[in-house]
Amino acid sequence: MRLRNWQQKIVDDFPMIIRQHQRFILKAPTGAGKTVLASEIVERFYKGKNIVVLCHRLVLLEQLERALSKKHRVRKLTVSDDGPAFEGYEILLSTNMRAKDVLADAIPKADLIIVDEAHRVSPNGTGYKRILDDFEKHGKKEARFIGLTASPERRTGDQRDQLHLAFDTIIDCANIETLIEEGILVKPIYRPHFVHDLDLTGIDISSGDFPVAKLAPAIVKSSMIDYALNIYSEERENVSPKPISAWFCPDVTVAEATLESIKIFGIEASLVTAQTPISERMKLLKMHEKGEVEAMVSVGVLAEGWDNPQCNIIVHLRPTLSKVLWGQSVGRGLRSAPGKDKCIVIDVSSNWSTFGPVEKLEWSLWSHRRSYMQYMNRFNWIGQQQIGEDSEDSYMLCENQLPSKVRCSHIYKKNAYSDDTCPVCGSYAAIDIHKEQNLDSTLNEIGLHRLFFDRVEKVYDEMDLSVWGSLGNTAWKSADVKEQVFLAFCKAFLEVSGEPTQSESEFWDVALKAEGNIRGYLVENDFQLAKQEEFKLALIADGMLAGKEIRTLQAHYGISLCGEVFKTHTLVEAERKYQKAIKIAERLAVMGCSSRDNLPYFNAADHKAGLKKARI
């Protein structure tokens, strides 16, 4: 098989990659050909060697079995399997929970471990944790642990449950825009609408996403399904060769209501859920691929491991705080097929306005509570595009009332159409989302960066350092919660290395080392940081200006720390330190700091015990 350009590059670079990294993620979009790449890596570099392939779903196992068994002896584990691993075969396929004894025997013998849909790996869970621990303690020194995913991020705020603890780095293999240019994927055409009567306020998101038990009734009560059907009835005429759609719903009640509404339109539709028997599910999906079933309504089935290149319309009926879920579901419609030139993405869930287009998503091996808290604002991404008052990246929300008595609610870019008329209904009844929502109420990162580099050195040169530089304990002891955030940033800017980093993993290794040092300083001096619901850049800016929120003592002491850096480092080094310091301050603000800290990179009790021992 001829490899695609990006696949060939990874194969060519693979010897260098495994010299540099032991545990890494190969990231490529849905439909790019990650399974083919994995097969080629096995064939080129691990032929005849022992390989374990893990994934969390049986349907994914079956896909991998078909791909790998063409050239290799493959065994797919069942729950009841036992005996020694790799007898009569080289490749062991398994879900992470199957046949534990066989897997326990396989991990120390394996030369390569591949994890499909690697964003599912939980270093703190009961399944993958055991495998990760076995690999760490008993795995071959030369063995490699590879993850495959289009979306390498976990949405948990638990710092013991982060992908960075399972993988060293992300190897960015291919991006959606390049693959569209090469004809491997098709272009997504977004049709976003804001459903005004969907009430998500007051829903507890401490789990990291909207609880389905609260979300589903809110959707059914709203006009979301009606919006989706009306838009779909228009867009199904705009695709070729014929409309084949996938509908993503949060639970069975929403899915059944959606299915009923679709059928009223006379459209052939079916429903698949995790409870649908495998044989029936495969039959329905085959009918869908042929176009015999136009609309496939899904609950938790189609987002991962499902392939239907003929699908040319995605309908999203699940508001979420997870960009993984958003990216995975939209990606299912981007595979190319004969006669297919685009995929229309109908979004009535506000995910487009929250996260942005899937081709623009950015990923990180580390996250925390703010990683999903920030998405409570249903216009989060739109707000981020706004740099200046007259930015070309402003967006309009159509408020025109349609004959059906509902608002059009289409979201479109300002200045993209004549007189800013709505391209859907042709009206002039739109509002500027940015101005209406006051999305720039807090200082953006660009503004803070400019202020920091303009202000700090000037103030530092005018300071009496013999006074302000000696007031650290006093500044911390008397600081309120807002001032603590400012001081945490200043301390981080002083502490963190300004040396260049070559990967995201290296970036975080450096940042977390500095964060650990800061936590050590705070614990040693009995200072605590209270957890904040969010991290406000405006507090740092206020300190730079000695404004209303940060008092003079804390402001000047913080600037004395930052100014020292400018005198001893180059501007390039200061820039690197600044970028890391922002991340460190954010983590300290939303996680807090106390003598009870027990994190993978800092244990307060161990730190205090070490200090006590050193004094003796």
N, C-alpha and C positions, 0 to 999 in steps of 0.2 A: 504493500500500500504506500502510495506517495504521501509524504507528510506535508502538512501545511507549513507555511513559513515560520510561524511562531513555534510549532512543535519541533521543527528541525533545529531551530536555534537552541531550544532547551536541551535537546539530545546532544548537540554539539558542545554545549556548556556544562553538561551534566558532570563530567569528571572534576571540573573546577568547583561546581556547586557542592559536591559531596566531600571535597577536601576542606571546604570552608565551614560546612554546616552538618550537624548530625541529625537534627530534627527540624524540618522545614515544611512550609506550605507552598504548593504550586497553585497559584491563583489564576484562573482563567474564567471568562464568562460562561454562563449556561449555553450549551450548544457549540462551544468552541472545539470540543474534542478531547476532553481530559482523559476519558477512558482509553482512547486510542494512544494518547501520549504514555499513559501508564503501561499499556501493553508493549509499546516500543521500548520503554526503559527496561522492562523485564527481559525482553528479547535481546537487547543489545548488551546489557550490563549484568544481568542476573540469571542467564539461562543455565538451567541445571542446579541452581541454588535454591535454598529454602525461603519461601515467601509467604507472608501472612497478609491477607487482604480483609479489612474490616469495614463494615458499614452498619447502619442501624435499622435497615429495612430489608425484608425478604425480597421485595421487588427489585431493589438495587443489586442484591446478591445475584439474582437470576440474570440481570443484564451483564454483570461482570463475568459470570460463569460462561455465558455465550461468547463473550469477547476473548477471554483468556484460554478457554479449552480448545481453541482452534490449533494452537501450537504447543500447549503445555498439558501435563497431567495435573488435573485439578480435582480437589475434593471439597465439597460443600458440607460443612458441619451441620448435623442435626442435634437436637437437644439431648438425645440418648447416646450419642457417640462417645466412645472411650478408647483407651489404648494409646500407644506412643504416636507422636506426631511425625509426619513426613515419611511414612512407610508406604511406598508404592506411588507416591505423588510428590510434586515440588511446590504446588501452590495450595494453600489452605484458605478457603473462603468462609467467613463467619460473621454473624452479628456479634457485637461486643459482649453479649451475655450468654452465648450458646456454648455448651460443652466446655465448662470452665477448666476441667482437668486437662483436656486436650490442649486448650489454649495455653494453660500454664506450662505445659511441656514444650509447646511450639515457640514461645517468645524467646527463650534462651538459645534455641537452635536457629532462629530466623536470621537471614542475611539482609532482609528487607521487610519492613512493615508498611503497608499502604492503608490509609484511612480515607475512605470516600466521604464526601459531605463533612469535611473536617471541622466545620464550625459547630458541629454537634458534640465535639469532644469536650467533656467536662473533667478537668483535672481534679475536681473536688467531689465528683460523683461516685457511684458505686460500681459502675461498669468500666469505663475507660481508665479510671484511677488505678484500678488493679493492674491493668495492662501497662500503663505508664510506669508504675512502680516496678513491675517485673522487668521491663525494658531497662530502666535506670539501674537496677541492682544486679540483674543477671544477664542482660543482653550482651551480645558480642560487641567488642570495642569497634570493629569495623562496620557493624550493622547501621542501617539508616532508617529513620522514622519519617515517612512522607505523608502529608495531608493534601487532599485534593478538594477544592471548593471554589465557588464563585464569590463567596461572601465571608471572608475570614474575620469574624467578629462575634463575640458573645454579648448578649444584652444584659447579663447579670451585673449587679453592682458589687458582688462578693469578690474581694481581692484575692481570695484563695481559689477562685474559679475563673481564671483568665487564660486565654489561649497562649499567652506568653510563657506560662508555666508548662505548657505541653510542647510548644514549638519555639525554635530559636529565631526564626525570621519568616517573612513572606517573600517569595520569589514571584514578582509580578510578570506573568508569562505573556499575557495579551490583554488588550482593552477592547471594549465594545466598539468604539468608534473606528479603530483600525480594522476590525473584523467586518464591519459594515462596508468599509471602502473596498475590502477584498472580496465582498460578495458572500462571505461565510454566514453572516447574519444579515437580517433586514433592519431597516430603520424603524424605530418606534415613533409613531405619531400620537401624541398625547391629546386627549380630550378631557381636561380636568373641569369639574364642576364642584362648587361648594354648596353642600346641603345645609341650609340655615336652621332647619328644625331638628337636626341631629344634636341632641344634648349630651355632651360628654363631661360636663362639669360635675364635680363631686365624686367621680369614680376613682377609687383607690388604685394607684398604680405601683404600689410598693413591690409587687411581684415582677415588675419590669415591663408590663404591658397591660392593656385594658383587660380585666377579667371577663371572660366570655359570658358568664352568668349575668353580668351587668350590661355588657356591650350589646348582646343579641336583642334583648327587649327594646333598647334604645333605637336600634336599627329598624326593627319591625314597626315600631311606633312612628318613626319618621317617614319622610317621602323618598328615602334613598333608593329603594327598589324601583319605585315608579320612575325616578330620574334615570336610573340605569336602563330600564326598558325603553323609555322614549328615545334616549340617545342611541341605544343599540339599533332600534328600528330605522334610524337614519343612517348610521354608519355601516350597517350590513350591506347596503347598496353600493358602498364605496371600496369594496375589496374584491380581489380576484384570486383564483378562478371562481370561488364561491365562499360564503361566510362559514367559518368553523371557529367556534369561540369556546373559551374557558372562563368560568365564573368562579371567583374565589370568595367564599363565605366563612364567617367565624364559627358557626355551629349548625346543627341540623335544622333548628327552627327557622333560621334565616334562609338556609338552603331550600327547604321545602316551600316556604313562601315565595322565594325567587322562582323555583321550578314551576309552581302553579301560575305565576304571572307570565312567565315565558310562554307556557302552553296556551294561554288565553290569546296570545298573538298568533297562534297557529304555527309555531316554530317547534320542530322536533327536538326534544331535550331529554336528558337523563341526569340522574344524581348518583355520585359515588362518594362514599365516606370510608373511614377506616374500618367500619363494620360491614361494608359490602364484601361478600365472599370473594376470594381471589379469582375463582373461575368466572363469576359474573362480572367482576370488575374488568378483567382482561377482555371479555367479550364486548362490553360497552365501550371500552377505550379503542378497540379495533374498529367498531362501528363509527366512532367519532373520527378516527383517522381517515376513514373512507368518506366521511361526510354524510353518512346515513343518519347520524345524530349530529345536528348542527351545534347545539349548545350543551356543553358538559358542565354541570354545576358540581362544585367540589367542596368538601370540608376536610382539610388536612391531608389530601392525597396527591394533588397535582403539583404542589409547590416544589417538590424534590423528586428526582429520579424518574420523572415522566417525560417522555419524548413524543411529540406529535408535530413534526415540521409543518404540517398543513394548517395548524392553528394560526389564524391571522387577526383575531380579536381577543384581547384580554379585558375582562370586566372585573374591577376590584371593588368588592363590597365589604372589605374588612379594614376599618381604621386600625392602625397599629403604631406602636412606639418602636418597632423593630425594623430597621432598614434592611436586615437580613431577609425578613419575610417579604418586604416590598421588592427588593432586588431579585429574589429567587422566583417569585410569581410572575413578574413582568418578563423576566428572562426566558420563561417557557414559551413565549410567543415570538421570539426573535430568530429562531432557526429558519434558514432559507429552505425553499422548496420551489419546484418548477411552477412558474406563473405567479409566484408570490413576490410582491415588491415592497411590502411594508407590513407592519403590525400596528393596528389601532389599539391604543390603551385607553379604555374608558375608566376614569377614576372619579368615583363619587364619594370616596372615603377620605379625601383631603391628604392622601399620602404623597401625591405629586407636589403639592404646595408645602408639605412638611419636610420631605427628604430631597426633593428635586428629581430630575430625570435619572434613571438607573445608570445611564452611561457616565454620569458625573459623580457617582457615589465614591466616597473615600472610606478606607477601612483601617482599623487599628487592632493590634494584638492585646492592647490594654483598654479597658473602659471602666466606668464607675457610674454611680447613680445619676449623675448629671447627663450621662450619655443617652439616657432615655427621658429624663426630666425635661430636657430642652425641647423635646418633640411634643410636649403638651400644647405648645403654640402651633395651631394648625396651619400657620403661615410662616413657619420657621425658616424654610429654605428661601422663600421670597424675600423675607427680611434680610437675609444674608447677602442678597444680591445688591442691596441698596447701599451704595457708597456715598453718594452725594444727593442733595435735594433734587437735582434734575437728572438723576441717573437714567441712562437708557435702559437699565434693567428693572424698571418699575413695572408693576403688573396691575391690570384692571380686573374688577369683578363686576360682571353685568347684573344689574338690579332690575332689568326690564321684566314686567309681568306678562306672561304668555297667556294665550287663550284658555289654557288649562287652569289658570289662576295661580300657578306657581311662578317663581322667578326663574329667569334663564340661568343665572348663577355660573355662567361660563367664565373661566379665568384665562386671560390672554395678555400678551405683552403690550405695554404702552408704546405708541408711535409705530406700531407694526401695520396698522390699517388706517385707511383714510378717515380723518377726523376722529380717530380712536373708536370707530364703530365696532360693535361686537360682530365677529365673523360668523357667529351662529345664527343670531336673530336679527342682525342688521340695525339694532337700536343704538342710541347715544346715551343710554341710561346706565352708565358704568361709574364706579368709584375707584379712586386710586387706593389700592389695598394698603400700601405702605403708610400713607397719610392717615387713613381711617383707623388702622390698627396701632399707630404709634410704635412701629417696629424698631425705631431707632431711639427709643427712650433711654437706653443705656449706651454707653460709649462703645463703638465697634473697635475691633482689634487694630484696624489701620490707623484710626485716630489716636489710640493709646500708644502705638508704636512711635508715631511722629512726636507726640508730646513727651514721651519718655526720653528719646534721644536728643530732643531739643532742650529739655529742661534740666535734667539731672546734673550735667557737667557745670552748667552756669550756676546753679544753686550751690553745688559742692564747693566751687571756687570762692564763694562769698561766705562760707560757714566758718565758725570757730570750732575746729575739730577737737580741740582740747576739752571743750564742753560737751558737744553733741556725741562724739564718738565714744564717750565713757558712760553713757546712760542706757546701755542695753538692757540690763536687768530691770531698771526702773520703767523703761518703755514697755517691755513685755508684761511686767507685773501689773501695771495700771491700764493696759490696753483693753478696750471693749471688743466685742466679737468682730466688728467691722475693721477696727484697727489691727486685729490679729491677722486678718486676710492680707492687709497691706504689708505688715511686717514679714509675713510668710513669703510673699513675693520677693521682697528686698533681700531677705536671708538666702533664698534660693538663688537669686541672681549672683550673690557673692560666692556661694558654696559650689555651684555646679561648674563642671569643666566647660571651657570654651573650645576644646579640641574638636575637630571634625569627626563625625560618625558616618559609617559607610552603609548602614542599614537601619531599619526601624528598630530591630532588636537591640543593636548597639546603642541607639539613641535612648531607649528605655533603660538599658543597663546603667548608663551614665546618670540619667535622671533619677532613677530609683536609689542609686547609691547616695546621691546628694540628699534626696528626700529622707533616707534613713539617717544620715548625719544630722539633719535638722530635727528629726524626731528624737534622736539621742540627746541633742542639746536641750530640747524642751523638757524631756523626761528628767534629765539630770538636774534641771533647775526648778522642777515641780510646776512648770507652766502647762496649762491645758488649752487646747483649741476646741471650741465648740463646733459641732457639725452644723453646716449651713445647707439650706435647701437648694441653693444655687450659688454660683460663683459670679460675682459682679465685677467686671473690668472697671466700672466707674469708680470703685473704691480705690484702686491703684492710681487712677488719674487724679482723684481728689487729694491723695497724699502728695503727689508731685507738685500740686498747686497750693498745698496747705489750705485746703478748702473747708467745707462745712462738716464733712463726715470724719475726717482724720485730724486729730489735734496736733498742735505744733510739736510737742515732744516726740510723738510717734513719727510724724512726717519727717522731721529733721534727722532723727536717728536713722530711719530707713534710707533716706537719701545719702547719709554719710556712708552707709554700707555700699550702696550702688555706685556712688562717686569714686570710691576707692578702686573699683573695677576699671573705670574709664582711664585712670591714671596708670594702671599696670597692665592693661591689655589693649590689643589692637581693636579697631572698630569691627572688624570681621569676627574676632573672638567674642566681643561684647554682643554681637548679633546672635551668635550661636547660644550664648548663655541666656539671652533674653527669651529665645524660643523655648528653651527647656524650662526656664523659670516660670513662665506662664503655666505650663502643664503641671509643674510641681505645686505651685500655689493653688491651682484649681483642685488638685487631688487633696491637699491638706485642708482646703476649705470644706469640701463636700464629705470628706471622711473624718475630719477632726483628728485630734491627737490626745492620747492620755496614757497613763501608766499601765493601762490594760491592753495596749496595742499588741496584737498577735498577727503579724503579716508575714508573708513569705520572705520578705527582705528586711524585716525589723521586728524583733520581739522585745518589748519593753522590759519584761521580767529578766530575760537573759542579759540585756544591756545593763540593768542596774546591778545584777549579780556580778558582772564583769568589772564594773566600777568598784564595787565593794572589795572584790578580790585584789584588784590593783592597788587599793589603798593599804591593804594588809601587807 
